[in-house]
Amino acid sequence: MPHFNACGGCVMQHASDPFVACWKAGIVMGALEGQGIEGEVAQVLTSPPGSRRRARLSGRRLRKGALLGFHARASDTVVDNPRCRILTPALMALRPALLDLVQLAAPRSREIGLTLTESPAGADVVVEDARDLDTALRQDAAAWAAQAGVARFTWNNDLVAQSEAPWQPMGRARVVPPPGAFLQATREGEAALVALVLDATRGASRVADLFSGVGTFALPLAETAEVHAVEGEAAMTEALLKGWRGAPGLHRVTAEARDLFRRPLEAAELGRFDAAVIDPPRAGAEAQVARLAEAGVRTIAYVSCNPASFARDARVLLAAGYRMDPITVVDQFRWSAHVELATRFSRA
Ligand SMILES: C[S@@+](CC[C@H](N)C(=O)[O-])C[C@H]1O[C@@H](n2cnc3c(N)ncnc32)[C@H](O)[C@@H]1O
């Protein structure tokens, strides 16, 4: 653990897996207790080392060379980490090329952001806060992408090169997410969450997938149910629908770009669903959960990346008469303080 003391990506690399699992379960239990909820953590499913297939790193150009890594704890210092133990081997193999990219793209005065996503077609690389592209720099950037062998390369929202569409398997569909779009951080974590969601909604024939992203849950659900996916980013719903159209035989999937904080699905709209999946960002889904409770949707599979907002939303559902199943912690951010979980709420 050579970078454990400095790198902010991992705070618990010195601890055993059972200790970290227990610690994370304790964070969830603490959040529930804070809302006066008695709950149970049934299991903790931790993604293995070397499995993070999506990460946002920072890069800084130096007089000689470059730095590439996560930030130091509570600091804006970039910690260069040539032996990172969390990224996949394919992303680590890209590191020498990425250091060249930092030298090409970063202005002297500030760092750049690099969002890396592994796909079966090759890496999807996005740089942000990079130097402005002129003709010469665009050519250099395209040459970098060709030499690095990345599938797609986006520079300050500008598509510079694409040798192949960086698709992701979602059930039997193939989805090409927009550059930098959200994806579950590890394949193992995604598989665990999909299995939990499918299990929680088993038997449902019409499912609302709220905060659907590019279809991580919607497309596997469409094997057995009609799905209406709702997501804030139109580019993500478009990618989802394109993936669905390319996978004949699935049940009908419809999708809607909608801000679920300001305009949650109303109880009247929710009446036609016998199950809902909800996977909000860290803020939780206060407004949407209130409508789900009002509508009385029978089964709700809740996936959360923040135990505190989850516990607040859980309290609303429990007060409305729902029962909460034991919780599964899905740890895609091993050695960090980040905690994700999934459970089912149901009512008769
Ligand atoms: C935790 S991600 C889950 C995505 C998807 N369920 C998955 O597993 O890949 C949360 C999603 O909510 C979307 N989102 C964020 N704020 C939103 C809002 N106000 N209304 C609708 N969607 C929003 C994000 O774009 C992101 O795709």
The ligand as a Tripos MOL2 file, in Angstrom:
@<TRIPOS>MOLECULE
LIG
   27    29     1     0     0
SMALL
NO_CHARGES

@<TRIPOS>ATOM
      1 C1        -26.7720    7.0340   -9.0430 C.3       1 LIG1
      2 S1        -27.0400    7.3840  -10.7410 S.3       1 LIG1
      3 C2        -27.9720    5.9520  -11.1880 C.3       1 LIG1
      4 C3        -28.1010    5.6960  -12.6400 C.3       1 LIG1
      5 C4        -28.6120    4.2970  -13.0380 C.3       1 LIG1
      6 N1        -29.6870    3.8470  -12.2080 N.3       1 LIG1
      7 C5        -27.4810    3.2990  -13.0650 C.2       1 LIG1
      8 O1        -27.4550    2.4110  -12.1970 O.co2     1 LIG1
      9 O2        -26.6090    3.3690  -13.9490 O.co2     1 LIG1
     10 C6        -28.2250    8.6540  -10.6260 C.3       1 LIG1
     11 C7        -28.7700    9.1410  -11.9430 C.3       1 LIG1
     12 O3        -29.6930   10.1990  -11.6510 O.3       1 LIG1
     13 C8        -29.5790   11.1910  -12.6380 C.3       1 LIG1
     14 N2        -30.0680   12.4450  -12.0310 N.ar      1 LIG1
     15 C9        -29.4070   13.3080  -11.2330 C.ar      1 LIG1
     16 N3        -30.2250   14.2930  -10.8360 N.ar      1 LIG1
     17 C10       -31.4290   14.0580  -11.4140 C.ar      1 LIG1
     18 C11       -32.6780   14.7300  -11.3840 C.ar      1 LIG1
     19 N4        -32.8490   15.8550  -10.6940 N.pl3     1 LIG1
     20 N5        -33.7210   14.1990  -12.0770 N.ar      1 LIG1
     21 C12       -33.5550   13.0580  -12.7780 C.ar      1 LIG1
     22 N6        -32.3890   12.3810  -12.8470 N.ar      1 LIG1
     23 C13       -31.3410   12.8750  -12.1740 C.ar      1 LIG1
     24 C14       -28.1100   11.1930  -13.0310 C.3       1 LIG1
     25 O4        -27.9190   11.7080  -14.3340 O.3       1 LIG1
     26 C15       -27.7590    9.7090  -12.9210 C.3       1 LIG1
     27 O5        -27.9210    9.0710  -14.1540 O.3       1 LIG1
@<TRIPOS>BOND
     1     1     2 1
     2     2     3 1
     3     2    10 1
     4     3     4 1
     5     4     5 1
     6     5     6 1
     7     5     7 1
     8     7     8 2
     9     7     9 1
    10    10    11 1
    11    11    12 1
    12    11    26 1
    13    12    13 1
    14    13    14 1
    15    13    24 1
    16    14    15 ar
    17    14    23 ar
    18    15    16 ar
    19    16    17 ar
    20    17    18 ar
    21    17    23 ar
    22    18    19 1
    23    18    20 ar
    24    20    21 ar
    25    21    22 ar
    26    22    23 ar
    27    24    25 1
    28    24    26 1
    29    26    27 1
@<TRIPOS>SUBSTRUCTURE
     1 LIG1         1 GROUP 0 **** ****
